[in-house]
Amino acid sequence: MTSLAGIRILDLSRILAGPWCTQTLADLGADVIKIERPGCGDDTRGWGPPFLKDGAGNDTPEAAYYLGTNRNKRSVTCDIAKPAGQSLIRELVPHCDVFIENFKVGDMARYGLDYSSLKALNPRLVYCSVTGFGQTGPYSERAGYDYAIQGIGGLMSVTGERDAIGGGPQKVGVAVADLFTGMYSAVAILAALRHAGQTGEGQHIDMALLDTQVAMLANLGANYLVSGTVPGRAGNAHQNIVPYQVFEVAPPSVAGKDYLILAVGNDGQYAKFCEVAGRPDLATDPRFAKNQDRVRNRDLLVPQLEAIMKTRSKAHWLAALESAKVPCGAINNLAEVFEDPQVKERGMVTPWAHPLQQGLRLVSSPIKLSATPVRNELPPPLLGQHTDEVLRELLGCGDERLADLRKGQVI
């Protein structure tokens, strides 16, 4: 038995934030019915290369992007731009616990699929809207996408190398505003489901990428609000802790460069690091003994540490620092990540017998529950492959109605 067995989700979202939310809930056992446009489906099915290869090594229509965000779901095609498609969605709503969409503000009302309309059909419905800027405010009608949100929401102002050495704003390598919004949405849906279970009352969840981005400024947002000082970019250094950054180390060969992360989190760890580095004096120096002093005297301390770190190899530092229990780490590329023994031991990659490619490997859910294990099923490889199954199961559709819906290009 999975944690969310018996919960059914009607998923009208696409791209990333919404599908990331519903993938998480599907991992936990919810029955996610992914509504896709007939003919093309979720935009990310075509967001490649890379595309999945067939047995002959040729590209298929399945993009890796789509495969990474839609496991454990059922794919149903329905054209909600058609009145018959809108009617079909309304028929499905009483059989579902959650409805999620990420259309522009006002679109669902024009289709008669807004919260007020669907609440009348299912008072217990948890309805989650995911947009760039939310349902209210001067930006509410704007289209919001992750890259812009990282900029507007301040993340790019604190990401990237320092301006003093030629740096500039930098986005994060993955779409973190989308991903965080998906995770916050999943948490909100679970809270709303608990409320619905206790009261019989559903509710509307208004999730915005910008709200999420502002919230995830975390300590830097608090730093500004408390001090009034606008933080700048610090490259790979931490704004509030020293030494907590990337250091260059002795190269593996004459031509190359190598690096590691040193993440000293408190004064005790700093003293241990200084012992390993052969510089115990740096731990007792009043300019550096406490973290607050190291932060204030960062420009004096870090150049000394940079010189010390370059005297030994990454392997030497990692072994010595780990032995002393000083937090540190390698900087792996993705090939190294998926070969890492810890990643393998934790089962973070799942092999699947995909109909187009045997032995397909994809990332697994990171959630590990002792009593209710997560599901791990292949993303629906065929657009609309569960359409007949779902409409027969939930609505009792027979062959004649299914044929009529297809004739009208509704499904």
Secondary structure, 3 states (H helix, E strand, C coil): CCCCCCCEEEEECCCCHHHHHHHHHHHCCCEEEEEECCCCCCHHHHCCCCEEECCCCCEEEEEHHHHCCCCCEEEEECCCCCHHHHHHHHHHHHHCCEEEECCCCCHHHHCCCCHHHHHCCCCCCEEEEEECCCCCCCCCCCCCCHHHHHHHCCHHHCCCCCHHHCCCCCCCCCCHHHHHHHHHHHHHHHHHHHHHHHHCCCEEEEEEHHHHHHHCCHHHHHHHHHHCCCCCCCCCCCCCCCCEEEEEEECCCCCCCEEEEEECCCHHHHHHHHHHCCCCHHHHCCCCCCHHHHHHCHHHHHHHHHHHHCCCEHHHHHHHHHHCCCCEECCCCHHHHHHCHHHHHCCCEEEEECCCCEEEEEECCCCCCCCCCCCCCCCCCCCCCCHHHHHHHHHCCCHHHHHHHHHCCCC
